[in-house]
Amino acid sequence: MTIVDDEPKLRLGLQTLIPWKDLGFEVMGTAAGGNEALRMFEEKIPDVLLVDIRMPGMDGLELLQEIRLRGWHIHVIILSGYADFEYARQALQFGVEAYLLKPVNKEELSALLQKIHGQLSAKKQEKSMVQKTNSPEWILYSLLSGRHDSEDSLLKEWSGSFQAKWTKYQILLIGFPGSHPEESERIHSFKDVLSRTYTFERQGIVLYFAPYIVLLLGDPPVGDYGWTELHKNLQLLSGELRFEMDVAVGQPVRSLDEILHSFRTARSLLERSFFYDKGRLLTKETPESYPKETVPSPALSRSSKEEEAFRLHYLVDVGHAETISSFLDEIALQQVVHHAQEKDIRDHFFYLANETVRKIHPRIWSLSGYPGEPARFLAEIYNSRYIRELVSHVSVVMEKLARCSDYNSKDNEMKRLLDYIDRHYGDNLRLEMLAVLFNYSSSYLGQLFKSYTGEYFNAYLDRIRIQKAKEMLAQDMKVYEVAEKVGYSNVNYFHTKFKKLEGKSPSFYQKKE
């Protein structure tokens, strides 16, 4: 264990706060920055790194990037005194164990260290298995790790032993994403239960091949019914252990030296478990939650994430709770169809949710009944294990916020639109974007707008903006600041538009000394 932080008191505090020896660790050193830590790692690489995210010189993210570039396998826990989820998102790219806020919670950090210790112990068990060169488990481990080939004499001898009646082989993998620290021992207990069940009856070989439990089946089940029953049996055997698991099956093969192909298929399915419904047995035939064959909305396929964020915020702001779920489903489908990775989808929904939450009035958030601050809601986006779970999480909160808006079903669309413009005149409002929200063509919405207000959309928006600008100028704000606040990025254009509508320059309305 190495601690890297530019605060001497914190480095000392962590050494005394945490019962390192009781948790199976020893602090091998501390460093005040990233460069000092790298010099230490040249002599000895730690198993675990506890690092502050913001430090002078080389910060935590830069240190983490350098560690990954050098190929060092270190478990990393990020610390920060800043509740900054952009940093958290970047840290997740490098495979950190967790992102914790200062001051450090002793129980939370201890639980993380217990989890990591369990993972390190499992790897040691794998290495010790190399010494047991006559066991079927070691042969299976060797096949999966590439230590044996089809010409190996020991492999031929084993294939002719008590498994001689097996006519084909198939790998079943069990993964435990999101398992809690205290469940490491339970997972190994579950592996022992499976060994007693399947090895005793000579139905298969069971191995812990971190981070998976591997079940090599001889003469595997036939048909959907057989696999359904096997899946139910696995769930029953794990029932008392109280943890969730994902189960995937590779393709059947005819010889032992092809087992690696079956393993890789199952592993690739587990790596994409995010895209499937919770609790499904994953095979090559299992449909994903959002099938790529489904055709998404053409209008949405042409929109940017900025336009999607604008539309989501509008739906929340004007109380259209009933359309939010289907809208977010369309976005998720669009992401899947365009082959977005899990990380990209999480980032995309984080952006949409964050853009909405930061624009709504704090009163609306407090009325929503969400048990926590917005930061907690946003963090849960990265904790959702499945895509439907993620979309549902965002949908439910957005719908609650929408129901807390100041509107009711009697308000007509044009009143909502005008009120929205009055409150968001400084945004990049365009008739085309608003037309998408109402499922109208932009030309038809333009006609409705002209009929209702007596003005064209752009003229109405300019009038509102200039009126707001006059109020700000009267508060002695600078002209360029006012121009930006009311939605004009070009101050010269603002000056021209202002004088055209008011007949006087903006400076005329500023306070006079």
C-alpha positions as CSV (number, residue, x, y, z in Angstrom):
1,M,0.0,0.0,0.0
2,T,1.2,3.5,-0.9
3,I,-0.4,6.8,0.0
4,V,0.1,9.8,-2.3
5,D,-1.2,13.2,-1.1
6,D,0.4,16.7,-0.9
7,E,-1.1,17.2,2.6
8,P,1.4,15.9,5.3
9,K,-1.4,15.8,7.9
10,L,-3.6,13.7,5.7
11,R,-0.8,11.2,4.9
12,L,0.0,10.8,8.6
13,G,-3.7,10.6,9.5
14,L,-4.4,7.8,7.0
15,Q,-1.5,5.8,8.4
16,T,-3.0,5.9,11.9
17,L,-6.7,6.0,11.0
18,I,-6.9,2.7,9.1
19,P,-6.1,-0.6,10.8
20,W,-3.9,-1.7,7.9
21,K,-2.5,-4.9,9.4
22,D,-5.9,-6.1,10.5
23,L,-7.0,-5.7,6.8
24,G,-4.0,-7.6,5.5
25,F,-2.0,-4.6,4.3
26,E,1.2,-2.7,5.1
27,V,2.0,0.9,4.2
28,M,5.2,0.6,2.3
29,G,5.6,4.3,1.8
30,T,4.0,7.8,1.2
31,A,4.6,10.5,-1.4
32,A,3.7,14.1,-1.7
33,G,3.1,14.0,-5.4
34,G,3.0,12.0,-8.6
35,N,6.6,12.3,-9.6
36,E,7.9,11.2,-6.2
37,A,5.5,8.2,-6.3
38,L,6.8,7.1,-9.7
39,R,10.4,7.1,-8.4
40,M,9.3,4.9,-5.5
41,F,7.5,2.5,-7.9
42,E,10.7,2.0,-9.9
43,E,12.0,0.0,-6.9
44,K,8.8,-1.7,-5.7
45,I,5.3,-1.6,-7.1
46,P,2.5,-1.6,-4.5
47,D,-0.6,-3.7,-4.7
48,V,-2.8,-0.8,-3.7
49,L,-2.5,3.0,-4.3
50,L,-4.4,5.6,-2.3
51,V,-4.0,8.9,-4.2
52,D,-5.3,12.5,-4.1
53,I,-6.8,13.6,-7.3
54,R,-5.6,17.2,-7.1
55,M,-1.9,17.9,-6.4
56,P,0.7,20.3,-7.6
57,G,3.0,19.0,-10.3
58,M,1.8,15.6,-11.5
59,D,-1.8,15.2,-10.2
60,G,-3.6,12.0,-9.4
61,L,-5.1,11.5,-12.9
62,E,-1.8,12.1,-14.6
63,L,-0.1,9.6,-12.2
64,L,-2.9,7.1,-12.9
65,Q,-2.5,7.5,-16.6
66,E,1.3,7.0,-16.4
67,I,0.8,3.8,-14.3
68,R,-1.6,2.3,-16.9
69,L,0.8,3.3,-19.7
70,R,3.6,1.3,-18.0
71,G,1.3,-1.7,-17.6
72,W,1.5,-1.8,-13.8
73,H,-1.5,-3.7,-12.3
74,I,-2.2,-1.6,-9.2
75,H,-5.6,-1.3,-7.4
76,V,-6.3,2.5,-7.2
77,I,-8.6,4.4,-4.8
78,I,-9.0,8.1,-5.7
79,L,-9.4,10.7,-3.0
80,S,-10.6,14.3,-3.5
81,G,-11.8,17.2,-1.5
82,Y,-13.9,18.3,-4.4
83,A,-17.3,16.8,-5.3
84,D,-16.4,17.1,-9.0
85,F,-18.0,14.4,-11.1
86,E,-16.0,15.3,-14.2
87,Y,-12.9,14.2,-12.4
88,A,-14.7,11.0,-11.3
89,R,-15.7,10.3,-14.9
90,Q,-12.1,10.7,-16.0
91,A,-10.8,8.5,-13.2
92,L,-13.3,5.7,-14.2
93,Q,-11.6,5.5,-17.6
94,F,-8.4,4.2,-15.9
95,G,-10.2,1.5,-14.0
96,V,-10.1,2.8,-10.4
97,E,-11.6,0.9,-7.5
98,A,-13.5,3.9,-6.1
99,Y,-13.7,7.7,-5.9
100,L,-14.0,8.9,-2.3
101,L,-14.5,12.4,-1.0
102,K,-12.5,13.9,1.9
103,P,-12.7,13.7,4.8
104,V,-12.2,9.9,4.4
105,N,-14.9,7.7,5.9
106,K,-13.1,5.0,7.9
107,E,-15.7,2.3,7.4
108,E,-16.1,3.0,3.7
109,L,-12.4,2.8,3.0
110,S,-12.0,-0.3,5.2
111,A,-14.7,-2.1,3.3
112,L,-13.0,-1.2,0.0
113,L,-9.7,-2.6,1.3
114,Q,-11.4,-5.8,2.3
115,K,-12.7,-6.2,-1.2
116,I,-9.3,-5.6,-2.7
117,H,-7.7,-8.0,-0.3
118,G,-10.1,-10.7,-1.4
119,Q,-9.2,-10.1,-5.0
120,L,-5.5,-10.3,-4.3
121,S,-6.0,-13.5,-2.3
122,A,-7.9,-15.1,-5.2
123,K,-5.0,-14.4,-7.6
124,K,-2.6,-16.0,-5.2
125,Q,-4.8,-19.1,-5.1
126,E,-4.6,-19.2,-8.9
127,K,-0.8,-19.1,-8.8
128,S,-0.6,-21.8,-6.2
129,M,-2.7,-24.0,-8.5
130,V,0.2,-24.2,-10.9
131,Q,1.9,-26.6,-8.5
132,K,-1.0,-29.1,-8.7
133,T,-0.1,-30.4,-12.2
134,N,-2.2,-33.6,-12.0
135,S,-5.6,-32.1,-11.1
136,P,-8.4,-31.6,-13.7
137,E,-8.8,-28.0,-12.3
138,W,-5.2,-27.2,-13.1
139,I,-5.6,-28.7,-16.6
140,L,-8.6,-26.5,-17.1
141,Y,-6.8,-23.5,-15.7
142,S,-3.9,-24.2,-18.1
143,L,-6.2,-24.4,-21.1
144,L,-7.8,-21.1,-20.3
145,S,-4.5,-19.4,-19.6
146,G,-2.9,-20.8,-22.7
147,R,-0.3,-23.0,-20.9
148,H,-1.4,-26.2,-22.8
149,D,-1.9,-27.1,-26.4
150,S,-3.5,-30.2,-28.1
151,E,-0.1,-32.0,-28.3
152,D,0.4,-31.9,-24.6
153,S,0.8,-35.5,-23.3
154,L,-0.8,-34.7,-19.9
155,L,-3.8,-33.2,-21.7
156,K,-4.2,-36.4,-23.8
157,E,-3.9,-38.5,-20.6
158,W,-6.5,-36.4,-18.8
159,S,-8.9,-36.4,-21.7
160,G,-8.9,-40.2,-21.7
161,S,-9.7,-40.5,-17.9
162,F,-13.1,-40.4,-16.2
163,Q,-14.4,-37.8,-18.6
164,A,-14.0,-40.2,-21.5
165,K,-17.7,-40.4,-22.1
166,W,-18.0,-36.7,-22.7
167,T,-18.8,-36.1,-26.4
168,K,-18.6,-32.3,-26.3
169,Y,-17.7,-29.5,-24.0
170,Q,-19.2,-26.1,-23.1
171,I,-18.0,-23.3,-20.9
172,L,-20.4,-21.6,-18.5
173,L,-19.1,-18.4,-16.8
174,I,-20.5,-16.7,-13.7
175,G,-19.5,-13.1,-13.1
176,F,-20.2,-10.9,-10.0
177,P,-20.0,-7.2,-11.1
178,G,-21.0,-4.9,-8.3
179,S,-20.4,-7.5,-5.6
180,H,-19.8,-6.1,-2.1
181,P,-16.5,-6.4,-0.3
182,E,-17.7,-8.9,2.2
183,E,-18.9,-11.2,-0.5
184,S,-15.4,-12.3,-1.7
185,E,-15.4,-15.3,0.7
186,R,-19.0,-16.1,-0.1
187,I,-18.2,-16.3,-3.8
188,H,-15.5,-18.8,-3.0
189,S,-17.9,-20.7,-0.9
190,F,-20.4,-20.7,-3.8
191,K,-17.6,-22.1,-6.0
192,D,-17.1,-25.0,-3.5
193,V,-20.8,-25.7,-3.5
194,L,-20.7,-25.9,-7.3
195,S,-17.7,-28.2,-7.1
196,R,-19.4,-30.6,-4.8
197,T,-22.5,-30.6,-7.0
198,Y,-21.1,-30.9,-10.5
199,T,-17.7,-32.6,-10.0
200,F,-19.1,-35.2,-7.7
201,E,-21.7,-36.2,-10.2
202,R,-19.0,-36.0,-13.0
203,Q,-21.1,-33.4,-14.9
204,G,-18.4,-30.8,-15.0
205,I,-15.3,-29.2,-13.6
206,V,-15.5,-26.0,-11.5
207,L,-12.7,-23.5,-11.3
208,Y,-12.3,-19.9,-9.9
209,F,-10.6,-18.1,-12.7
210,A,-10.6,-14.5,-11.5
211,P,-12.9,-12.7,-11.7
212,Y,-15.2,-15.5,-12.8
213,I,-16.3,-18.9,-11.7
214,V,-15.9,-21.3,-14.6
215,L,-18.0,-24.4,-15.0
216,L,-16.8,-26.7,-17.8
217,L,-19.7,-28.9,-18.7
218,G,-19.4,-32.3,-20.3
219,D,-22.5,-33.2,-22.5
220,P,-24.2,-29.9,-21.6
221,P,-28.0,-29.4,-21.5
222,V,-30.0,-29.7,-24.7
223,G,-32.5,-27.0,-25.8
224,D,-33.9,-24.0,-24.0
225,Y,-35.6,-26.0,-21.4
226,G,-32.4,-27.7,-20.3
227,W,-30.5,-24.5,-20.0
228,T,-33.4,-22.8,-18.2
229,E,-33.3,-25.6,-15.6
230,L,-29.6,-25.3,-15.2
231,H,-29.8,-21.6,-14.7
232,K,-32.5,-22.1,-12.1
233,N,-30.3,-24.6,-10.3
234,L,-27.4,-22.1,-10.2
235,Q,-29.7,-19.5,-8.7
236,L,-31.0,-22.0,-6.1
237,L,-27.4,-22.9,-5.1
238,S,-26.5,-19.3,-4.7
239,G,-29.7,-18.3,-3.0
240,E,-28.5,-18.3,0.6
241,L,-25.3,-16.3,-0.4
242,R,-27.4,-13.2,-1.2
243,F,-25.5,-11.7,-4.1
244,E,-26.3,-11.1,-7.7
245,M,-24.5,-12.7,-10.6
246,D,-24.5,-12.8,-14.4
247,V,-24.3,-16.1,-16.2
248,A,-23.1,-16.6,-19.8
249,V,-22.6,-19.7,-22.0
250,G,-20.1,-20.1,-24.8
251,Q,-20.6,-22.3,-27.8
252,P,-20.2,-26.1,-27.6
253,V,-16.9,-27.6,-28.8
254,R,-15.9,-31.2,-29.6
255,S,-12.3,-31.3,-28.2
256,L,-10.5,-30.0,-25.1
257,D,-8.1,-27.8,-27.1
258,E,-11.1,-25.8,-28.4
259,I,-12.4,-25.0,-24.9
260,L,-10.7,-21.6,-25.0
261,H,-13.0,-20.6,-27.9
262,S,-16.1,-21.4,-25.8
263,F,-14.6,-19.5,-22.9
264,R,-13.9,-16.4,-25.0
265,T,-17.5,-16.4,-26.3
266,A,-18.9,-16.6,-22.8
267,R,-16.5,-13.9,-21.5
268,S,-17.5,-11.5,-24.3
269,L,-21.2,-11.9,-23.4
270,L,-20.4,-11.2,-19.7
271,E,-18.4,-8.1,-20.7
272,R,-21.6,-6.9,-22.5
273,S,-24.0,-7.8,-19.6
274,F,-24.8,-4.1,-19.3
275,F,-26.8,-4.4,-22.6
276,Y,-29.0,-7.3,-21.4
277,D,-32.0,-7.4,-19.1
278,K,-31.2,-8.3,-15.5
279,G,-31.4,-12.0,-14.6
280,R,-31.1,-13.4,-18.1
281,L,-29.0,-16.4,-19.1
282,L,-26.7,-14.9,-21.7
283,T,-26.1,-16.9,-24.9
284,K,-25.4,-15.8,-28.5
285,E,-29.2,-16.0,-29.1
286,T,-30.2,-13.9,-26.0
287,P,-31.8,-10.6,-27.3
288,E,-30.3,-7.4,-25.9
289,S,-32.5,-4.8,-24.0
290,Y,-32.4,-2.5,-27.0
291,P,-32.0,-4.7,-30.1
292,K,-29.8,-3.1,-32.8
293,E,-32.4,-4.2,-35.4
294,T,-35.0,-1.7,-34.1
295,V,-35.2,1.4,-36.1
296,P,-34.9,4.6,-33.9
297,S,-36.7,7.8,-34.5
298,P,-35.3,9.6,-37.7
299,A,-35.7,13.0,-36.0
300,L,-33.7,11.9,-33.0
301,S,-31.0,10.2,-35.1
302,R,-30.1,13.7,-36.5
303,S,-30.0,15.4,-33.1
304,S,-26.9,16.2,-31.1
305,K,-26.5,15.6,-27.4
306,E,-26.9,19.3,-26.8
307,E,-30.3,19.2,-28.5
308,E,-31.3,16.1,-26.5
309,A,-30.3,17.9,-23.3
310,F,-32.3,20.9,-24.4
311,R,-35.4,18.8,-25.1
312,L,-35.1,16.8,-21.8
313,H,-34.8,20.0,-19.8
314,Y,-37.8,21.4,-21.6
315,L,-39.9,18.3,-20.9
316,V,-39.0,18.5,-17.2
317,D,-39.4,22.3,-17.0
318,V,-42.9,22.4,-18.5
319,G,-44.2,19.2,-16.8
320,H,-44.4,16.7,-19.7
321,A,-43.7,13.8,-17.3
322,E,-45.6,11.3,-19.5
323,T,-43.2,11.6,-22.4
324,I,-39.9,11.4,-20.6
325,S,-39.5,7.7,-20.4
326,S,-40.2,7.0,-24.1
327,F,-37.8,9.9,-25.0
328,L,-35.0,8.4,-23.0
329,D,-35.7,5.0,-24.4
330,E,-35.3,6.4,-27.8
331,I,-31.9,7.9,-26.9
332,A,-30.7,4.6,-25.4
333,L,-31.8,2.8,-28.6
334,Q,-30.0,5.4,-30.7
335,Q,-26.8,4.9,-28.7
336,V,-26.9,1.1,-29.1
337,V,-27.7,1.2,-32.8
338,H,-24.6,3.4,-33.3
339,H,-22.5,0.9,-31.4
340,A,-21.8,3.2,-28.4
341,Q,-19.8,1.4,-25.6
342,E,-21.1,1.1,-22.0
343,K,-18.8,4.0,-20.9
344,D,-20.0,6.3,-23.7
345,I,-23.7,5.6,-22.8
346,R,-23.1,6.3,-19.1
347,D,-21.3,9.5,-20.1
348,H,-24.1,10.5,-22.4
349,F,-26.9,10.0,-19.8
350,F,-24.7,11.7,-17.2
351,Y,-24.5,14.8,-19.5
352,L,-28.3,14.8,-20.1
353,A,-29.1,14.5,-16.5
354,N,-26.5,16.9,-15.3
355,E,-27.6,19.6,-17.8
356,T,-31.2,19.3,-16.6
357,V,-30.5,19.2,-12.9
358,R,-28.2,22.2,-12.9
359,K,-30.8,24.3,-14.7
360,I,-33.9,23.6,-12.6
361,H,-34.7,25.7,-9.5
362,P,-33.5,24.2,-6.2
363,R,-37.1,24.3,-4.9
364,I,-38.1,21.8,-7.6
365,W,-35.4,19.4,-6.5
366,S,-36.5,19.6,-2.9
367,L,-40.1,19.0,-3.8
368,S,-39.2,15.9,-5.9
369,G,-38.7,13.7,-2.8
370,Y,-35.4,12.3,-4.0
371,P,-33.5,11.0,-0.8
372,G,-30.3,12.9,-1.4
373,E,-28.5,15.7,-3.2
374,P,-28.2,15.9,-7.0
375,A,-24.6,14.6,-6.8
376,R,-25.9,11.3,-5.3
377,F,-28.4,10.9,-8.2
378,L,-25.7,11.6,-10.8
379,A,-23.3,9.2,-9.1
380,E,-25.9,6.4,-9.4
381,I,-25.7,6.7,-13.2
382,Y,-22.3,5.1,-12.9
383,N,-23.5,2.4,-10.5
384,S,-26.4,1.1,-12.6
385,R,-25.4,-2.4,-13.7
386,Y,-27.7,-2.6,-16.7
387,I,-28.8,-0.2,-19.4
388,R,-32.5,-0.5,-18.6
389,E,-31.7,0.1,-14.9
390,L,-29.7,3.2,-15.9
391,V,-32.5,4.6,-18.2
392,S,-35.1,3.8,-15.6
393,H,-33.1,5.5,-12.9
394,V,-32.8,8.7,-14.9
395,S,-36.4,8.5,-16.1
396,V,-37.9,8.1,-12.6
397,V,-36.1,11.2,-11.2
398,M,-36.8,13.3,-14.3
399,E,-40.5,12.4,-14.1
400,K,-40.6,13.4,-10.4
401,L,-39.0,16.7,-11.2
402,A,-41.5,17.3,-14.1
403,R,-44.5,16.6,-11.8
404,C,-43.2,19.2,-9.4
405,S,-43.2,21.9,-12.1
406,D,-45.6,24.8,-11.8
407,Y,-47.8,23.6,-14.7
408,N,-50.9,21.5,-14.8
409,S,-52.6,19.7,-17.7
410,K,-54.9,22.7,-18.5
411,D,-52.0,24.9,-19.7
412,N,-51.9,24.9,-23.4
413,E,-48.7,24.5,-25.4
414,M,-48.3,28.1,-26.6
415,K,-48.5,29.4,-23.0
416,R,-45.9,26.9,-22.0
417,L,-43.7,27.9,-24.9
418,L,-43.9,31.6,-24.2
419,D,-43.2,31.1,-20.5
420,Y,-40.2,28.9,-21.4
421,I,-38.8,31.6,-23.7
422,D,-39.3,34.2,-20.9
423,R,-37.2,32.1,-18.5
424,H,-34.6,30.8,-21.0
425,Y,-34.1,33.8,-23.4
426,G,-30.4,33.6,-22.8
427,D,-30.1,30.0,-24.2
428,N,-29.5,29.2,-27.9
429,L,-33.3,29.0,-28.6
430,R,-34.2,28.0,-32.2
431,L,-37.7,27.4,-33.7
432,E,-36.4,24.2,-35.2
433,M,-35.6,22.7,-31.8
434,L,-38.9,23.8,-30.3
435,A,-40.7,22.3,-33.2
436,V,-39.2,18.8,-32.4
437,L,-40.6,19.1,-28.9
438,F,-44.2,19.7,-30.2
439,N,-43.9,17.2,-33.1
440,Y,-44.6,19.9,-35.6
441,S,-42.7,21.0,-38.6
442,S,-40.8,24.3,-38.0
443,S,-42.9,26.1,-40.7
444,Y,-46.2,25.0,-39.1
445,L,-45.1,26.0,-35.6
446,G,-43.9,29.3,-37.0
447,Q,-47.4,30.0,-38.3
448,L,-49.0,29.0,-35.0
449,F,-46.6,31.3,-33.2
450,K,-47.3,34.2,-35.5
451,S,-51.0,33.7,-35.1
452,Y,-50.9,33.5,-31.3
453,T,-48.4,36.4,-30.6
454,G,-48.8,38.6,-33.7
455,E,-45.0,38.4,-34.2
456,Y,-42.6,36.0,-35.9
457,F,-40.5,33.8,-33.6
458,N,-37.2,35.6,-34.1
459,A,-38.7,39.0,-33.7
460,Y,-40.5,38.0,-30.5
461,L,-37.3,36.5,-29.1
462,D,-35.3,39.6,-29.9
463,R,-37.9,41.8,-28.2
464,I,-37.8,39.8,-25.0
465,R,-34.0,39.7,-25.0
466,I,-33.7,43.5,-25.5
467,Q,-36.2,44.1,-22.8
468,K,-34.2,42.0,-20.4
469,A,-31.1,43.7,-21.5
470,K,-32.5,47.1,-20.6
471,E,-33.2,45.8,-17.1
472,M,-29.7,44.6,-16.7
473,L,-28.1,47.7,-18.1
474,A,-30.1,49.7,-15.5
475,Q,-28.2,47.7,-12.8
476,D,-24.9,49.1,-14.3
477,M,-23.8,45.9,-15.9
478,K,-21.2,46.2,-18.7
479,V,-22.6,46.0,-22.2
480,Y,-20.6,42.9,-23.3
481,E,-21.7,41.1,-20.1
482,V,-25.4,41.9,-20.9
483,A,-25.0,40.8,-24.5
484,E,-23.8,37.4,-23.4
485,K,-26.4,36.9,-20.7
486,V,-29.3,37.6,-23.0
487,G,-28.1,35.3,-25.8
488,Y,-25.9,37.4,-28.1
489,S,-22.4,36.0,-28.5
490,N,-21.4,38.9,-30.8
491,V,-21.5,42.2,-28.9
492,N,-21.5,44.3,-32.1
493,Y,-24.6,42.4,-33.4
494,F,-26.2,43.0,-30.0
495,H,-25.4,46.7,-30.3
496,T,-26.9,46.9,-33.8
497,K,-30.0,44.9,-32.8
498,F,-30.5,47.0,-29.6
499,K,-30.3,50.4,-31.4
500,K,-32.6,49.1,-34.2
501,L,-35.4,48.2,-31.7
502,E,-34.9,50.9,-29.1
503,G,-33.6,53.8,-31.2
504,K,-30.8,54.3,-28.7
505,S,-27.5,52.6,-27.9
506,P,-27.2,50.2,-24.9
507,S,-25.1,52.8,-23.0
508,F,-28.0,55.2,-22.8
509,Y,-29.7,52.9,-20.4
510,Q,-26.8,52.5,-18.0
511,K,-26.7,54.3,-14.7
512,K,-25.3,57.8,-15.1
513,E,-22.9,59.1,-12.4
